[in-house]
Amino acid sequence: MARRVPRVFKNVIAPVQAWLMAQGRCVGCGRDLTEGKSTKRRDGSHKVICSCGRIFVNEKNGKWRRALLEEV
């Protein structure tokens, strides 16, 4: 059975992760996402795989987000 993460913990971590992604940094290791392996997607955005294995998408407007399961 999977353990649930307490809501208080999520409320503390979420703003930190949002700040890191706004800076263009990985939420796991803190490295610059432009250093990751990048592949262009059909819609014009870029999929970036960080050296720690997390996958991000750089949208056309320049904003970063975590990749959805369908995009992996």
DSSP file (Angstrom, degrees, kcal/mol; ACC not computed):
  #  RESIDUE AA STRUCTURE BP1 BP2  ACC     N-H-->O    O-->H-N    N-H-->O    O-->H-N    TCO  KAPPA ALPHA  PHI   PSI    X-CA   Y-CA   Z-CA
    1    1 A M              0   0    0      0, 0.0     2,-0.1     0, 0.0     0, 0.0   0.000 360.0 360.0 360.0 132.3    0.0    0.0    0.0
    2    2 A A        -     0   0    0      1,-0.1     2,-0.3     0, 0.0     0, 0.0  -0.440 360.0-123.5 -74.3 142.7    1.4    3.4   -1.0
    3    3 A R        -     0   0    0     -2,-0.1     2,-0.4     1,-0.0    -1,-0.1  -0.678  22.9-129.9 -84.9 139.3    2.0    6.0    1.7
    4    4 A R        -     0   0    0     -2,-0.3    -1,-0.0     1,-0.0     3,-0.0  -0.707  15.9-126.0 -89.6 139.1    0.3    9.3    1.3
    5    5 A V        -     0   0    0     -2,-0.4     5,-0.1     1,-0.1    -1,-0.0  -0.711  33.7-109.3 -82.8 129.4    2.3   12.4    1.6
    6    6 A P    >>  -     0   0    0      0, 0.0     4,-1.6     0, 0.0     3,-0.5  -0.285  19.8-125.5 -60.0 142.7    0.8   14.8    4.2
    7    7 A R  H 3> S+     0   0    0      1,-0.2     4,-2.3     2,-0.2     5,-0.2   0.824 108.8  60.8 -58.9 -34.0   -0.8   17.9    2.8
    8    8 A V  H 3> S+     0   0    0      1,-0.2     4,-1.2     2,-0.2    -1,-0.2   0.904 103.5  50.2 -62.0 -41.1    1.4   20.1    5.0
    9    9 A F  H <> S+     0   0    0     -3,-0.5     4,-2.2     1,-0.2     3,-0.4   0.915 110.6  49.0 -63.4 -43.7    4.5   18.7    3.3
   10   10 A K  H  X S+     0   0    0     -4,-1.6     4,-2.5     1,-0.2    -1,-0.2   0.879 107.1  56.2 -63.3 -37.9    3.1   19.4   -0.2
   11   11 A N  H  < S+     0   0    0     -4,-2.3    -1,-0.2     1,-0.2    -2,-0.2   0.773 111.6  43.5 -66.5 -25.4    2.2   22.9    0.8
   12   12 A V  H  X S+     0   0    0     -4,-1.2     4,-0.6    -3,-0.4    -2,-0.2   0.871 117.8  42.9 -84.0 -41.1    5.8   23.6    1.8
   13   13 A I  H  X S+     0   0    0     -4,-2.2     4,-2.4     1,-0.2     3,-0.4   0.858 100.1  69.0 -77.2 -37.5    7.4   21.9   -1.2
   14   14 A A  H  X S+     0   0    0     -4,-2.5     4,-2.4     1,-0.2     5,-0.2   0.875  99.3  47.3 -55.9 -46.3    5.2   23.2   -4.1
   15   15 A P  H  > S+     0   0    0      0, 0.0     4,-2.0     0, 0.0    -1,-0.2   0.868 111.9  51.4 -65.7 -32.7    6.2   26.9   -3.9
   16   16 A V  H  X S+     0   0    0     -4,-0.6     4,-2.3    -3,-0.4    -2,-0.2   0.924 111.3  47.1 -67.2 -43.7    9.9   25.9   -3.9
   17   17 A Q  H  X S+     0   0    0     -4,-2.4     4,-2.4     1,-0.2     5,-0.2   0.901 111.3  51.5 -64.6 -40.6    9.4   23.7   -6.9
   18   18 A A  H  X S+     0   0    0     -4,-2.4     4,-2.0    -5,-0.2    -1,-0.2   0.893 110.2  49.5 -62.8 -39.9    7.5   26.4   -8.7
   19   19 A W  H  X S+     0   0    0     -4,-2.0     4,-1.4     2,-0.2    -2,-0.2   0.918 110.1  50.6 -65.2 -43.6   10.3   28.9   -8.0
   20   20 A L  H  <>S+     0   0    0     -4,-2.3     5,-2.6     1,-0.2     4,-0.3   0.922 111.8  46.9 -61.1 -44.5   13.0   26.5   -9.3
   21   21 A M  H ><5S+     0   0    0     -4,-2.4     3,-1.0     1,-0.2    43,-0.3   0.850 107.4  56.6 -68.4 -32.8   11.1   25.9  -12.5
   22   22 A A  H 3<5S+     0   0    0     -4,-2.0    -1,-0.2     1,-0.3    -2,-0.2   0.821 108.0  49.3 -64.6 -29.5   10.5   29.6  -13.0
   23   23 A Q  T 3<5S-     0   0    0     -4,-1.4    -1,-0.3    -3,-0.3    -2,-0.2   0.511 121.7-111.1 -84.1  -5.8   14.3   30.0  -12.8
   24   24 A G  T < 5S+     0   0    0     -3,-1.0     9,-2.9    -4,-0.3    10,-0.4   0.828  74.4 132.4  78.6  33.2   14.8   27.2  -15.4
   25   25 A R  B   < -A   32   0A   0     -5,-2.6    -1,-0.3     7,-0.2     7,-0.2  -0.860  62.7-100.8-119.3 153.4   16.2   24.7  -12.9
   26   26 A C     >  -     0   0    0      5,-2.5     4,-0.9    -2,-0.3    30,-0.0  -0.447  20.4-142.1 -69.9 139.5   15.4   21.1  -12.1
   27   27 A V  T  4 S+     0   0    0      1,-0.1    -1,-0.1     2,-0.1    -7,-0.0   0.641  97.9  45.9 -77.8 -13.1   13.3   20.5   -9.1
   28   28 A G  T  4 S+     0   0    0      3,-0.1    -1,-0.1   -11,-0.0    -2,-0.0   0.892 132.1   7.7 -93.4 -49.0   15.3   17.4   -8.2
   29   29 A C  T  4 S-     0   0    0      2,-0.1    -2,-0.1     0, 0.0    -4,-0.0   0.572  88.9-124.3-115.0 -12.9   18.9   18.3   -8.5
   30   30 A G     <  +     0   0    0     -4,-0.9    -3,-0.1     1,-0.2     3,-0.1   0.507  58.3 145.5  83.5   4.2   18.8   22.1   -9.1
   31   31 A R        -     0   0    0      1,-0.1    -5,-2.5    -6,-0.1     2,-0.3  -0.351  61.5 -91.7 -74.1 157.5   20.8   21.9  -12.4
   32   32 A D  B >   -A   25   0A   0     -7,-0.2     3,-1.4     1,-0.1    -7,-0.2  -0.520  30.3-141.4 -68.4 130.4   20.1   24.3  -15.2
   33   33 A L  G >  S+     0   0    0     -9,-2.9     3,-1.3     1,-0.3    -1,-0.1   0.702  95.8  70.2 -71.0 -18.9   17.6   22.7  -17.5
   34   34 A T  G 3  S+     0   0    0    -10,-0.4    -1,-0.3     1,-0.2     4,-0.1   0.673  91.9  61.3 -71.1 -13.8   19.3   24.0  -20.7
   35   35 A E  G <  S+     0   0    0     -3,-1.4    -1,-0.2     2,-0.1    -2,-0.2   0.570  89.2  94.7 -84.9 -10.0   22.1   21.6  -19.9
   36   36 A G  S <  S-     0   0    0     -3,-1.3     2,-0.5    -4,-0.2    14,-0.2  -0.194  93.7 -81.7 -78.0 172.0   19.8   18.6  -20.3
   37   37 A K  E     -B   49   0B   0     12,-2.1    12,-2.6     1,-0.0     2,-0.4  -0.644  53.6-159.7 -76.7 121.1   19.2   16.5  -23.4
   38   38 A S  E     -B   48   0B   0     -2,-0.5     2,-0.4    10,-0.2    10,-0.2  -0.849  16.2-178.2-111.8 138.1   16.7   18.3  -25.5
   39   39 A T  E     -B   47   0B   0      8,-2.5     8,-3.1    -2,-0.4     2,-0.2  -0.999  27.4-122.8-131.7 138.5   14.4   17.0  -28.3
   40   40 A K  E     -B   46   0B   0     -2,-0.4     6,-0.2     6,-0.2     2,-0.2  -0.550  25.6-148.4 -79.5 142.1   12.0   19.1  -30.3
   41   41 A R    >   -     0   0    0      4,-2.8     3,-1.6    -2,-0.2    -1,-0.0  -0.636  26.4-105.6-106.5 167.0    8.3   18.2  -30.3
   42   42 A R  T 3  S+     0   0    0      1,-0.3    -1,-0.1    -2,-0.2     4,-0.0   0.827 116.5  57.1 -60.8 -35.0    5.7   18.6  -33.0
   43   43 A D  T 3  S-     0   0    0      1,-0.1    -1,-0.3     2,-0.0    17,-0.1   0.407 121.5-102.0 -82.7   4.6    4.0   21.5  -31.4
   44   44 A G  S <  S+     0   0    0     -3,-1.6    -2,-0.1     1,-0.4     2,-0.1   0.303  86.7 114.9  95.7  -9.5    7.2   23.6  -31.3
   45   45 A S        -     0   0    0     -5,-0.1    -4,-2.8    16,-0.0     2,-0.4  -0.329  61.8-121.6 -84.8 174.8    8.0   23.0  -27.6
   46   46 A H  E     -BC  40  58B   0     12,-2.0    12,-3.0    -6,-0.2     2,-0.5  -0.964   7.8-145.6-122.2 135.5   11.1   21.1  -26.4
   47   47 A K  E     -BC  39  57B   0     -8,-3.1    -8,-2.5    -2,-0.4     2,-0.4  -0.881  21.6-166.6 -96.1 127.4   11.2   18.0  -24.2
   48   48 A V  E     -BC  38  56B   0      8,-2.8     8,-2.9    -2,-0.5     2,-0.6  -0.961  11.4-158.6-121.3 129.6   14.3   18.1  -21.9
   49   49 A I  E     -BC  37  55B   0    -12,-2.6   -12,-2.1    -2,-0.4     6,-0.2  -0.935  18.2-142.9-107.4 117.6   15.6   15.2  -19.8
   50   50 A C    >   -     0   0    0      4,-2.6     3,-1.8    -2,-0.6   -17,-0.1  -0.298  26.1-108.5 -73.4 161.6   17.7   16.3  -16.9
   51   51 A S  T 3  S+     0   0    0      1,-0.3    -1,-0.1     2,-0.1    -2,-0.0   0.727 120.3  58.8 -65.2 -20.3   20.8   14.3  -15.9
   52   52 A C  T 3  S-     0   0    0      2,-0.1    -1,-0.3     1,-0.0    -2,-0.0   0.528 121.9-106.2 -86.2  -5.3   18.9   13.1  -12.8
   53   53 A G  S <  S+     0   0    0     -3,-1.8     2,-0.1     1,-0.3    -2,-0.1   0.299  74.2 134.3 103.9  -9.7   16.2   11.6  -15.0
   54   54 A R        -     0   0    0     -5,-0.1    -4,-2.6     1,-0.0     2,-0.5  -0.486  46.7-138.8 -74.8 146.4   13.3   14.0  -14.5
   55   55 A I  E     +C   49   0B   0     -6,-0.2    12,-2.2    -2,-0.1     2,-0.3  -0.912  23.2 177.8-114.2 131.6   11.5   15.1  -17.7
   56   56 A F  E     -CD  48  66B   0     -8,-2.9    -8,-2.8    -2,-0.5     2,-0.4  -0.844  20.2-139.2-126.8 161.3   10.4   18.7  -18.4
   57   57 A V  E     -CD  47  65B   0      8,-3.0     8,-1.5    -2,-0.3     2,-0.8  -0.993   5.8-153.0-124.1 129.8    8.7   20.6  -21.2
   58   58 A N  E     -CD  46  64B   0    -12,-3.0   -12,-2.0    -2,-0.4     6,-0.2  -0.897  24.4-145.4-100.0 107.5    9.8   24.0  -22.3
   59   59 A E    >   -     0   0    0      4,-2.6     3,-1.8    -2,-0.8   -15,-0.1  -0.127  25.8-102.6 -68.3 167.2    6.7   25.6  -23.9
   60   60 A K  T 3  S+     0   0    0      1,-0.3    -1,-0.1     2,-0.1   -16,-0.0   0.816 121.9  58.9 -59.9 -31.7    6.7   28.0  -26.8
   61   61 A N  T 3  S-     0   0    0      2,-0.1    -1,-0.3     1,-0.1    -2,-0.1   0.439 121.2-106.5 -81.5   2.1    6.2   30.9  -24.4
   62   62 A G  S <  S+     0   0    0     -3,-1.8     2,-0.3     1,-0.3    -2,-0.1   0.412  75.9 133.1  92.6  -1.6    9.4   30.0  -22.5
   63   63 A K        -     0   0    0     -5,-0.0    -4,-2.6     1,-0.0    -1,-0.3  -0.607  46.9-137.9 -86.0 145.3    7.7   28.6  -19.4
   64   64 A W  E     +D   58   0B   0    -43,-0.3     2,-0.3    -2,-0.3    -6,-0.2  -0.732  26.6 165.4 -99.7 148.5    8.9   25.3  -17.9
   65   65 A R  E     -D   57   0B   0     -8,-1.5    -8,-3.0    -2,-0.3     2,-0.2  -0.978  41.5 -93.4-152.9 160.6    6.7   22.5  -16.6
   66   66 A R  E     -D   56   0B   0     -2,-0.3   -10,-0.3   -10,-0.2     2,-0.2  -0.518  50.2-106.6 -72.8 145.0    7.0   18.8  -15.6
   67   67 A A        -     0   0    0    -12,-2.2   -12,-0.1    -2,-0.2     2,-0.1  -0.467  30.0-123.2 -73.8 142.5    6.1   16.4  -18.4
   68   68 A L    >>  -     0   0    0     -2,-0.2     3,-1.0     1,-0.1     4,-0.7  -0.390  27.7-106.5 -76.5 161.6    2.8   14.6  -18.2
   69   69 A L  G >4 S+     0   0    0      1,-0.3     3,-0.7     2,-0.2    -1,-0.1   0.849 121.3  56.6 -59.7 -33.9    2.8   10.8  -18.4
   70   70 A E  G 34 S+     0   0    0      1,-0.2    -1,-0.3     2,-0.1    -3,-0.0   0.759 105.5  52.5 -68.7 -23.3    1.4   10.9  -21.9
   71   71 A E  G <4        0   0    0     -3,-1.0    -1,-0.2     1,-0.2    -2,-0.2   0.568 360.0 360.0 -89.7 -10.2    4.4   13.0  -23.0
   72   72 A V    <<        0   0    0     -3,-0.7    -1,-0.2    -4,-0.7    -2,-0.1   0.480 360.0 360.0 -77.5 360.0    7.1   10.7  -21.6
